[in-house]
Amino acid sequence: MKQGPFVDSAGRARLAPWALPLVLALLAASLTVFVGFRSQDLVDTRFDPYYFGKMGASLARGDGFLPFGTLIKRRAPLYPLTIGGVYWLFGERPTLILLLQCLLHAGTCLLIFDLTKRLFGQRSAVIASVLCALHPVMLRYVPALHLETLFTFLVTLLIWLTERFSRLRDIRTGVLLGVVSGLATLTKSVILLYPGLFAAALMLGLLRAKQRLPIAALTVMFVTMALTISPWTVRNYLVTGHIVPVSSGFSDAFLRGLIFSRTEFITLREPPYTVAENESNAYFFRLAREAGTEWEKEDWETDQILNKEMKRRLVAEPGLSARRFFVGLATFWYQMTSRATSAVVGGLALVAWIFAALGLRRSYRENRSVWLVLLPIVYLNLLLAALLALGRYSVPILPCLLALSAYGIDGLLKKRDGERV
């Protein structure tokens, strides 16, 4: 009899290890979408707070992105393009987007199952994928039009492919890795530099081991990534006359970060997503007014005004920028809309890191390739600490952190089993 998710090779009824997190992920995501999200008041229940749905509807009607700015106001295009594609095919039915996000959440869990299994073994894989399936911070973004669910899936797929590439180092995997890296970057540009960091780390390890470098496969990866991103870069050049690979907003994030990292906001005495956000907007309005224009009248013009202010403050206040960086290393893991949500997110991150520390210690002792899941965590934490480090920005690398946590938990379970024997 053929083996399947609910039947083993001998024909006996048995749940395959990956089927449990799959079922849990689909069930948890569906309950969150259709029951839990609307019945709570802990987090914001606005369905389309960043207008991605409106952008998608505009695309489906054939009106394009221009109603939302030449550079779509610091956003990357893939998420609204995905919404627009669904609306164009099936009509403006937001529920279909939510069902798609349920599937993406389940896909993330399956990817982290397979990645963790390859790195740390099957029991760790089950633990990691179940934690992902039920993690409230990951589920929070499924029932609304936030890009985090798509971005987390693509980042996890990217990390899954880096593990495959580190073993095979072949052209085909290089092509896949380049395409997925490009798609992830087109969802949120913060991942743009990660493939280069991965390539550098891989080559360093191979040089130390005196192994042949996969120059051709890495070249194909970078070329394919560039080709995936290039249509949007060309579009940006045509509408602005300037080369903008993905999106603007680097200086916007930097300047907002100077405000969000102040003591009253990192201690949650004042709510950052309202008071700090309003203060940032007022600051930018003033800068535009002093430059003789209006804020966001034209995306490129606004970006140049903020770039000039960022450079001025970097020179004038280097200590403030340094302080913001070290503060951001922590706020990346907890700073949310309120004390309650920040406490939940920060508490879950702290527990995950305690077990991850045990997993790291065990992996170094057993010579596991832990760098494949540790590197993206460090990359995103450091990058956003230098810009704007908010709690929801940690979501894309939570699956990697949970993989490390699962390995730590698995070590404790094995120790307990050994004591029983």
N, C-alpha and C positions, 0 to 999 in steps of 0.2 A: 504493500500500500504506500502511496505517495505521502511523504512527510509534509506537514503544513503547520500553520501557527497554532492549531488546536489539536493536532494529531502527531505523535512521534513516529519514527521509522518502523516501529512494530505494529502500528495501527491502534495504539492505545491513546485514549483521550488525555492530552497533556498540553498545558499552555506553554507555548514557546516563550523564552525569557523576554524577547522584545515585544511580545503581544501585550504584556501587562502595562508597560508605560504608554504604549500606543492607545489602549482602551482608556486608561486613566487620563491621558492628555486630551483626548477627544471629549470625554465626559466632563472633565473639569472646565475646559474651554466653553463647551456648549452651555453648561449650567451658569457660567459667568456671564455669557452673552445674553441668554434668554431669561435668567432669573436674578442672579446675584447683583449685577452691576446697577440696575435700576432700583433695587431695594435697599441700597446702602447710601450713607451720606458721609463716608470717610474720605472718599476721593471725588474729584470733579466728575460730574456725569454729563458734561457737554459732549455731544457726539462728534463734532467736527471743529475742535478749537483752533486748528491751524489752517483751516480752509482747504485741506487736501481734497475733500469730497467735492467742494465747489469747483476746484481746478479740474478734477476728473470729469465733472459734468460739462464744463466748458470745452474740454478736449473732445468729449463724445459728440457735442453739438457742432464741432468743427471750428470753434472760436479760438482754439489754441491757448497758449500761455500768456499772451500779451496783456489781457485784462488784469494780470497779477504781477506785472512788472517785467522789464526786459530780462532780468536775472532771477525772476520769480522770488525776489526778496529773501535771498540767502538760502533758499531751499534747493535741493537736488531733485531731478525730474522723475526718477523711476517709480516712486510710490504713486504720485498722481497719474502717471502714465498707466500704471496697473489698474487703478480705479477707472480711468477713462476707457481702457480697453474692455473691462467688464461691462461698463455702462453702454458702450457702443454695441457690444454683442447682444446684451440681454435687457437693455433698458436701464433706467436709473433706479436700481434696486439695491439700496445699501446693505440689506440683509445678506446678499451674495458676497459682499466684501467681508462681512463678519464670518461667514461660513468659510471663506478662503483663509481668513486669519486663524480660524480653528485648525484647519489643515496644516497651515504653516507652523503653528505651535506644536502640533503632533509631529511634523517633519523634523523640527528642531530636536525633539526628544529622541526620535529614532537615530538621528545623526550623532547625538551625544552618547547614545547607547553604543553604537558601533565604534566610535572613536575611543571611548573609555574602555571598551572590551579589548581593543587592540593594544592600548597602552597599559592597562592595569588589571585586566581579567574580567570574567563574566559577572561575578557578584558585584564588583564595583560598578560595572556598567548598569546593572539593574537598579542599584541604589541611586546612581547619578541621574538616570533617566526618569525615575519616579520622582525624585526631588524637583527636577525640571518641570515635569508634568503638573505638579501641585504647587509650584512656587507662586505665591500671591503677587509678587512684583512682576513676574513674567505674564501672569494671567491678567493683570490690571490693564494691559494695553491691547488685549484681544478685542474687547467689546466696543471700541471706539476707533475713529479714524486717526490713529497714531501710527507713525512709520516703524515704531520699535519692533513690532512682531515680524514684519518683513525683514528688517535690518538684522535682527537677531538670527533669523533663519539663514540669511545669506552669509553672515559672519561665521556662524557655526559650520556651514557648508564649506566656506573658505578654509577654516581650520582643519576640517575633516580632509580636505584635499591636500593641505600642506603635509599632513601625516602620510598620505598616500604618496605624495611626491618625494618625501624624504626616504621612502623605501624603494620606489621604482625609478625615480629620476628620468622618466621617459618623456618623449615629445607629447604624447596624447594627454598625459596628466598635466603637463605644462600648459597646453591649450585650454583645458578645462579650468585650471587654476587662474589663468589670465582672464577668461571670460567672467568667472564668478567674482574675481577681484574687481573687475570693471563694473559689474552690476551692483556690487556692494557699495562701491564708490559713488555710483550714480544714485544710490539711495541716501547715503550720507557721506560727505566727502572726507570725514575724519579718518576713514580707513585707507585713504590714498597711499600713504607712505608705508603701510604695513608689509605689502609684498616685498619691497626692497629690504626691509629689516629682516624678514624671514630669509630671503636669499643670502644676506650677509651672514646671518647666524648659521645657516646650513653650510655655506662654504667654509666658514671658520672651523666648524666641527669636522668637515671632511679633510681640510688641510691638516688639522691636528692628528687625524687618523691616517694621514698619508694616502687618501683615496682620491680617485679621479673626480674632478669637478664637472658637474653636468651643465657646461656652458651653453650648449645648444638648446637644451630643454628650458633653462632659465631665460635665455634670449627670447625663445618663443613665448614664454609666459608674459614677459614685459611687452612684447610686440602685440600680442593678443589683447592684453589689458588696454593698451593704448588705442587699439582699433575699436574696442568696445566703447570706450569713452569718447572717441573722436567725433562722432556725429553731433553730440551735444556741444562739444568744444567749437565745432564749426558753426553751429547754430548761434552760440553766444557771440562769436566773432561777427557774424552777419548782422546781428541786432544791436551790437554795441560798438563795433569797430575796434575791439580790444580782445586780446587772448585771455579768456577765463576758462580754464580746463573743466571745472564742474560748477562751482558756485562762489559767490562773494561771501563776506561775513566774517573773515578772520579777525579783522580789527573790531568789528561789532562785538564778537564774543570776548575778545581781550578786554575791552573797555567795560562791558557788563560785568566781567569777572572781578574787576577792581571794586565794584559796588557790592556784588553778591558775597564777596569774601570778608566784608566788614563784620565786626564782632556781633552787632545786633542781629545780623542775618544768619551767621553760622551757629549762633546759640539759640536761634529761633525765637528771640524776644520779639522780633518783627517778622512777619511772613514774607519770605523772599520773593515768592511768585507774584505778589501784588505790590508791596511797598518798594522792594528793590527794582522790580520790573518797571513800575511807574517812574521811579527816580531815574532809571536808565533812559527811558523814553524822553523824559523832560530834558535830560542832559544832551541827548542827540538832537532834539528840536532846537535847543539853544545853539549848538555848534553849527547847524545848518543855517539858522537865522543869521549868525555872525558871518557866515560865508556868503550871505546875500541870496540864499535860496530856501527851499522847503525840504524838510527831511523826507526821503523816499519819493521825492518828485521824479527822480531818475536814479535807478539803482547804481549805475556806475559812478555817477557824480557823488551820491551819498557815500559810497565805499571809499572814494578818494578823500573825502572830508574826514572820515573816521580813521583812515590810514595815517593822515597827517597828525591827528590828535594822538593816536597810539604811539607814533614815533616820538612825539614831544614828551609824552608821559614816561616812556621808557628811559629817555635821557634824564628827565627832571626828577623822576621818582624811582630809581632802581630798587631801593629797599622795599617799596610798596609792592612792586612786581614780584620780588623774591618772596615776600611774606605771603602774597596771594597764591604762589605756587605751592608752598608747603601746606597752607590751609586747604588748597584744592585737592591735595592727596587724600585728605579725609572726607571733605564734603562730597567728593565723587561717589561715596558709598552711602550717604544718608540724606543730603539736603533736598527736601521735598517741599510740598506746599504748606504743611502745617507741622506742629510738634508731634501730633499723633502719627501721621504718615511717616515722618522722619524717624520716629522711634521704632516703628515697625521695620522700615527698610534698613535702618542702621543696625538694629538688633539682629535681623536675619543675616546681614553681611558679616557682623562680628562672629556669630556662631559658625557661619560657613568658613571664615578665615581660621578659626580655632582648629576645626577639623582639617582644613587645607594644610595648615602647618604640620599636622601629624602626617598627612599624605605626602608632603614635600620631604619631610625627614625620611620617611619610609622609601620613597622613590629614589632618593640619592643613595640610600644604603643598598638598594637592590639594583641600582644602575638602570633605572627606567628613563625613557625619553620624555621627561616631564616638561622640558623646555617648549614643546609644541603647544601645550595649553597654558604655560606660565607666561610665555612671551607676549601673546595678545593682551593678557590682563595688564601686564606692566606697561606695554605700549599705550593702550588707551588711557590708563590712569595717569601716566606722565604727560601725555599730550594734552588732555583736557584740564589737568591741573595748571598748565601754562596758559589756558584760555578761560573756559567757563566750565567748572566741574560741578554738575548737579547730579542728584541721585539717580534720576531716570537714565542718565547717560551711561550708567554701569550695566544696564540691562543686557546689551549685546554680548558681554563677556561673562555673564552669570553662569551660562552652561559650562564654560571652562573652569570657573571657580568651583562649581558643584562637582565636576569630575575629580578635581583634587580633593574636595571634601569627602567624596564617596570613597576614595582610596584610603583616606584617614579613618573613616568609619569602618571600612572593611578590615583594616589592621586591628582595630579594637575588637571586632567580632571574632577574628581569628585568635587573638590572644585569649579571649574569654572561652572559646571552644577548646583551646589547648589546656587551659586550667581545668576544665571539666573532665578532660581525658586523664 
